[in-house]
Amino acid sequence: MKLQGKVALVTGSARGIGRAVADKLAADGARLVINDVDEQPAEEAAEALRAQGAEVAVCAGDVTSADFGDRIVRTAMEAFGGIDIVVNNAGYTWDGVIQKMSDEQFDAMLDVHLKAPFRILRAAAGPLREAAKREAASGRIVHRKIVNVSSVAGIWGNAGQANYAAAKAGIVGMTRSLAREWGRYNVNVNAIAFGLIGTRMTQPVGPEGARVDVGGRPLPVGIPEAARRSIEAQIPLGRAGTPEEAAGAVYLFCIPESDYVSGQVLLVTGGQ
């Protein structure tokens, strides 16, 4: 129980990778603030975690809302009195070749993958600094952890994802900048760049495809079966990762064994 009593904020944590992260951290003793854009899935996830003995608060809503960062930090402070871990995970894709990409489409990816984490971390800065100052005054060092979710698209680029890749590259730059700013407060800031992980966003789909509703707009999700097989053939481990394996990588950056690791990007790709 290396995270016993720690308070973790995980965005997009009712489904997919975020839910697996919440489960993993809770199983190791963390208290959770979970989030989903829709209230019902968030409440259902919270109830499932509480049934396993976890302490959970819910902050439902769109992470791109201007007040969301303040809301989720306030939820953590009111429910648990502090913040120890922030996992910026929420997001989706909205693909298109650049000559057909609208400003709205480009901005949407920057908003969810870059601006939303910025607002959350800006809101968390005060509580993190104040906690560090109190601990320094009493001669203690307590490490806190920020884990930002990037993608191999932000490292290598990906055709049809100029918007997503730009945002995911941006979160890497922000991660490394904050590692320099917040080292004085014993805050470790790292990022995970995921490759192919098996979620509803990367599910194999037939010619008709699949869609999900995001902010009132139906967006295509999934990867054509032939394309997905081609991607898997490039992975030395020969398959997509599972959400649980993705959560394991996030966990590595949350536990005490990573207290001297900061400003790093871990590629979780099965060796691709």
PEKAGI-V86030 format. One record per residue. RES is the residue in one letter. PSI is psi in whole degrees, -180 to 180 (NA if undefined). Layout:
BEGIN
{{RES:PSI} {RES:PSI}}
END
This chain:
BEGIN
{{M:65} {K:-18} {L:20} {Q:121} {G:-8} {K:150} {V:121} {A:129} {L:125} {V:114} {T:152} {G:43} {S:15} {A:-16} {R:164} {G:-140} {I:-42} {G:-40} {R:-40} {A:-38} {V:-46} {A:-45} {D:-44} {K:-46} {L:-41} {A:-40} {A:-22} {D:12} {G:-2} {A:151} {R:138} {L:140} {V:114} {I:162} {N:146} {D:154} {V:-28} {D:136} {E:-40} {Q:-50} {P:-36} {A:-45} {E:-39} {E:-41} {A:-41} {A:-43} {E:-39} {A:-40} {L:-40} {R:-35} {A:-22} {Q:3} {G:5} {A:152} {E:126} {V:136} {A:155} {V:135} {C:87} {A:154} {G:171} {D:122} {V:-18} {T:-5} {S:142} {A:-30} {D:4} {F:-43} {G:-47} {D:-38} {R:-45} {I:-35} {V:-42} {R:-39} {T:-45} {A:-44} {M:-41} {E:-37} {A:-39} {F:-10} {G:9} {G:178} {I:131} {D:-30} {I:134} {V:124} {V:108} {N:96} {N:-28} {A:142} {G:174} {Y:178} {T:152} {W:89} {D:161} {G:149} {V:153} {I:-34} {Q:-14} {K:5} {M:129} {S:163} {D:-41} {E:-42} {Q:-42} {F:-48} {D:-33} {A:-40} {M:-40} {L:-39} {D:-47} {V:-36} {H:-16} {L:-52} {K:-38} {A:-49} {P:-40} {F:-47} {R:-39} {I:-46} {L:-35} {R:-43} {A:-33} {A:-16} {A:-45} {G:-56} {P:-37} {L:-44} {R:-45} {E:-40} {A:-43} {A:-39} {K:-41} {R:-42} {E:-39} {A:-39} {A:-27} {S:8} {G:22} {R:153} {I:122} {V:122} {H:136} {R:157} {K:133} {I:129} {V:112} {N:135} {V:116} {S:-154} {S:157} {V:-21} {A:-32} {G:-13} {I:-47} {W:-14} {G:164} {N:131} {A:135} {G:3} {Q:43} {A:-37} {N:-50} {Y:-44} {A:-40} {A:-43} {A:-42} {K:-29} {A:-39} {G:-38} {I:-28} {V:-45} {G:-41} {M:-39} {T:-49} {R:-33} {S:-45} {L:-30} {A:-37} {R:-40} {E:-41} {W:2} {G:-36} {R:-21} {Y:10} {N:37} {V:120} {N:127} {V:115} {N:170} {A:153} {I:128} {A:104} {F:144} {G:-137} {L:111} {I:136} {G:94} {T:-179} {R:-24} {M:-22} {T:15} {Q:146} {P:134} {V:156} {G:-169} {P:-30} {E:-19} {G:-170} {A:158} {R:152} {V:155} {D:122} {V:110} {G:33} {G:1} {R:128} {P:124} {L:143} {P:142} {V:166} {G:170} {I:132} {P:142} {E:-43} {A:-40} {A:-39} {R:-41} {R:-38} {S:-42} {I:-45} {E:-32} {A:-21} {Q:-7} {I:120} {P:-35} {L:-9} {G:15} {R:167} {A:153} {G:161} {T:158} {P:-35} {E:-37} {E:-37} {A:-42} {A:-34} {G:-37} {A:-41} {V:-43} {Y:-38} {L:-35} {F:-3} {C:-18} {I:164} {P:-26} {E:-17} {S:22} {D:-18} {Y:23} {V:121} {S:149} {G:23} {Q:157} {V:118} {L:120} {L:123} {V:91} {T:3} {G:16} {G:2} {Q:NA}}
END
